[in-house]
């Protein structure tokens, strides 16, 4: 039994040292998804504005530009791992609003809700806000250099 406990402890320690990998994968996947989505929306603002009018979103023209720009810029930031927490937060808000405005009509059961991609995206963005960018990021590099510079002061 002690051997099993030691094995589990070693495996968990190895996983902890590698926690940067799922964070990196999440950042890259979500970043790519939202850069692509934002780029497409930026090049079809009239269509997005019309959709926002249909959804009765206030200031549809402004919100179309805001949404498309947020998706594109914050997606780029996630890919780079720059300002990760600041980039993930507005994307979580975009997903929350999308769920409440565009997707709520499709939901009749919990299964319907959980089948949507937006709730999963929301959870990933909230996780990134709390977890940060991981070791493979510009945020980490900047924090490491800033910390070294502060220690030398």
N, C-alpha and C positions, 0 to 999 in steps of 0.2 A: 504494500500500500504506500509506503514511503517513497518507493521508486516512482510510482505513478504520480505522486504529489510533486516530486522533484521535476519530473518530465513536464508536467503541466506548468509549473512555475517557470521553467526554462522557455517553454513555448510562448507563454504569455509575455515574458521579458523580451523575447525576439520580436513578437508582434508589436509591443510598445515601441521598440527602437525603429520599427518600420512604419509607424503610423503616418509618416509623411506621404507614403504612397497613395492610400485612399483619398487623402486630402488633395493631393496633386491631381489624381484622376477625376475627382469631383469638380475641381476648379477648371480643368481643361475641358471636360465634357459640357459643363454648364456654360462656360465661357464661349465655346464654339457654338453651342445651340443658340445663345442669345446674341452673339455677333451676327450670325446668319439671319436670325429672325429680325433683329433691329435693322440690319442693312436692307432687307427686303421691305420692311415697313417704311424706312426712310425714302425709298424709291417708289412708294405707292401711298403717299400720305393722303391723297384725295380719297382713295378707297378705304383707308383706315379711318379717316374722319367720318365718312358716310356710315361706316359700321358703328362708330362711337355715337353718332346721331341716333341710329337705330336702337342702340342700347340705352339711350337717354343719359349718356355721360355728360356732365356739365362741361362747357367750353370744349367741345369736341375737337376743334382744330388745334387748340393749344395742347390738349391732353394727348392728341395723336403724335404731335411733334415731341412732347415730353416723354411719352412711352417709348417711341422708336429710338430716340436719342439715348435714353436711359439703358435700354436693352443693348444697344450697340457699344456705347462707351463703357458701361459697367462690365459687359462681356469681355471686352479687350483687357480691362483691368484685372479681371479674374484670370485670364490666360497668363498674364504677366506676373500675377501674384503681387500686384501693386495696389495698396489701399484695399486689400481684400475685404476686410470687415465693412469698410465704407461702401464698397461696390455691391456686396451681397445684400446689405440692408434694403436699398431701394428696389433691388430685384425681387426681394421677398414681398415688398409692398405691391409691386406690379402684379405678382402672382396672386396675392390676396385679393386685389381689386378684380383681377380677371376671374377668379373663382366666384366672387360675389355678383359680378355683372354679366359675364358672358357664359359662365358654366353652370350657374345655380339652376337654371331651367332644365338642364339635362339630368339633374340629380333627383331621383325618387327614392333611392335606398342608399344605405351605407356602401354597398358594393358598387353602385353607380359612382359615388363620390371617390372611392378608393381606386377606381379604374381610370380616373382622369390623371393626366400627367402633372397638371398644375399643383395639386397638393404635394406630390413628391418633390417637385421643384422647390416649392415653398419650404419644405422641411430641410432640403439640402442647403438652401440659402441661410436659413436660421442656424443650421449646424455650422456653416462657414463663419457666420458672425461670431459664434461662441468659440469655435476651435481656432480660428485664425487661418493663415495661409499655409502653414507647414514649413518645413525646412527648405524645400525647393521653391523659393519665391524671392522676388525682389524685396518684399517686406522683410523677410528674414535677413537678407544680406544687408539691408539698410540698418536694421535694428542691431545687427552684430557689429557693424562698423561704427554706428553711433554709440553703442555701449563701450566699444574699445576707445573711442575718442573721449568719452566722458571719464573713463578710468584714467586716461593719461593727463587729464586736466588737473 
